Amino acid sequence: MRPIAAVGTVDMTLEALMRQRMSCRAFLPAPVPDAVVDRMLQLAQRAPSWCNTQPWQVDVCSGAATERLRRELRAHIESADAAPAFDFAPPSAYSGVYRERRRASGWQLYDAVGVSRGDREASARQAAQNYEFFRAPHVAIVSTPDALGPYGAVDAGVYLGHLLLAAEACGVASVPQAAVARFAPFVREHLGIDPSRKIVFAVAFGYPDADHPANSYRTTRASLGEAVRHHRH
């Protein structure tokens, strides 16, 4: 068992990383050195998984590979036959508190970048930034075996949390992107990912553009009273 002082130090470090981490939506063009990318991926690899199966596979694009995926994904989306095709079904609807939280987060972004309510053209331009990976120099595509079903995706989600914190610990900004999984068949073919694997999400990463208004706000979190129920008797 760790000494109490050591536990407190670890706890404070983890809290600092969690509070600092944010979804970056504007990146500088400077690439992250290979050694730093490897370090954050090595840290994330410590993520737990069911029976230690570690079902995630990570395809990382950098340099010319990122630019090619960015360019060809955009061309695909703009083509006539670019129907959305998730590997995992997206939410059928957001209602109640989930709709409220989603709207609050969305309006924080729109207010920050100057999108007026009702301006569908401007909101569409902002949404299209997802497929530019917010100009990040790197993007990771995370997939899981089809045979493991939703539990493989759950394990990939646990990996995602570790990857985001590992990136923050390495001084790298990131943003998880379910939007890229909206065109899973194209991404899978483009990167030569085995057809037996399902794409869960992408993670764009790099160094943040601290002066960009898209990075100027922070979302809130529900209280423990809203999120947790204790059963003690």
Secondary structure, DSSP 8 states (H G I E B T S, - for coil): ---HHHHHHHHHHHHHHHHH--B---B-S----HHHHHHHHHHHTT---GGG----EEEEEEHHHHHHHHHHHHHHHHSTT---B-SS---S---HHHHHHHHHHHHHHHHHHT--TT-HHHHHHHHHGGGGGGG-SEEEEEEEEGGGHHHHHHHHHHHHHHHHHHHHHTT-EEEEETGGGGBHHHHHHHHT--TTEEEEEEEEEE-B-TTSGGGS-------HHHH------
